[in-house]
Amino acid sequence: MTMALETKNKIEFIDGTLPKPISSDPMYPLWKRCNNLVVAWITQSIEPSLVQSVLWMESAQEIWKDLRERYHQGDMFRISQLIGQLHSIKQGNASIDRFYTQIKGLWQQLDDY
């Protein structure tokens, strides 16, 4: 979802960098139209049973925050395991490319948590 929003230059509607303007602001109608578009994209991409719980929210940022709080959970055991792997990884007989790819993969997994 974030990749799609970045592609459409709409990521600011969920990450909080584009706050809702006041209703008298000339940009408000444009913001509202784009926000509604992002809300529609999000609600169309989640399970119908979840849509009911976010339908009353007015902004894409509210919906995103709610879904993130609900489903984004760090796995402390897995994080600890990844850190341990990063500390103990050795190049051995692997090529530089393969070794770098292994490290990069571990960093990406850690970043995901």
C-alpha atoms as one frame of an Amber mdcrd trajectory, in Angstrom:
protein
   0.000   0.000   0.000   2.761   2.453   0.875   4.475   1.758  -2.441   1.254
   2.486  -4.327   0.691   5.688  -2.349   4.260   6.843  -2.958   3.842   6.166
  -6.672   0.750   8.363  -6.731   2.359  11.087  -4.558  -0.210  10.481  -1.829
   1.895   9.019   1.001   1.642  12.364   2.833  -2.020  11.652   3.497  -1.167
   8.728   5.767   2.176   9.708   7.281   0.987  13.018   8.719   3.216  15.315
   6.669   0.219  16.885   4.946  -2.138  18.015   7.715  -5.794  18.725   7.085
  -6.241  22.426   6.298  -9.021  24.431   7.904 -12.269  24.442   5.936 -11.862
  28.114   4.961  -8.467  27.444   3.386  -8.609  27.573  -0.441  -6.668  24.280
  -0.514  -9.251  22.471   1.614 -11.427  21.219  -1.294  -8.334  19.814  -3.044
  -7.091  18.188   0.156 -10.524  16.696   0.829 -10.820  15.251  -2.677  -7.363
  13.630  -2.489  -7.993  12.396   1.062 -11.257  10.787  -0.063  -9.400   9.101
  -2.911  -6.818   7.644  -0.512  -9.575   6.551   1.899 -11.290   4.761  -0.992
  -8.047   3.027  -1.984  -7.458   1.852   1.585 -11.024   0.661   2.159 -11.042
  -1.169  -1.180  -7.846  -3.013  -0.282  -8.820  -4.323   3.171 -11.211  -7.058
   4.194 -14.877  -6.006   4.061 -15.290  -6.900   7.727 -12.573  -4.357   8.613
 -14.117  -1.615   6.501 -17.022  -1.385   8.934 -14.659  -0.481  11.773 -12.938
   2.363   9.892 -15.811   3.680   7.793 -16.677   6.449  10.260 -13.128   7.866
  10.223 -12.748  11.030   8.177  -9.111  11.013   7.164  -6.797   8.515   5.548
  -4.293   9.242   8.303  -6.824   8.225  11.002  -7.581   4.974   9.188  -3.907
   4.222   8.622  -3.057   4.899  12.268  -5.904   2.668  13.461  -4.912  -0.204
  11.182  -1.245   0.171  12.122  -2.023   0.067  15.850  -4.209  -2.950  15.279
  -1.853  -5.021  13.134   1.707  -3.738  13.452   3.327  -5.788  16.164   7.016
  -6.142  16.746   8.184  -9.682  17.465  10.824  -9.146  20.154  12.038 -12.747
  19.892  12.547 -12.429  16.126  14.231  -9.023  16.521  16.652 -10.486  19.052
  17.311 -13.431  16.757  18.065 -11.136  13.799  20.430  -8.992  15.877  22.222
 -12.138  16.998  22.567 -13.285  13.383  23.954  -9.896  12.379  26.536 -10.028
  15.169  27.665 -13.532  14.310  27.624 -13.466  10.503  30.944 -14.195   8.817
  31.948 -14.036   5.197  33.775 -17.380   5.207  34.069 -18.715   1.656  31.190
 -16.621   0.332  31.833 -13.978  -2.292  31.547 -10.322  -1.315  28.296 -10.083
  -3.296  26.746 -13.059  -1.537  27.949 -11.887   1.876  26.599  -8.368   1.290
  23.265  -9.811   0.105  22.985 -11.866   3.309  23.709  -8.864   5.508  21.367
  -6.651   3.503  18.599  -9.265   3.838  19.027  -9.413   7.619  18.984  -5.609
   7.872  15.824  -5.458   5.763  14.084  -8.038   7.962  15.141  -6.139  11.071
  13.885  -2.891   9.549  10.525  -4.578   8.835  10.125  -5.333  12.551
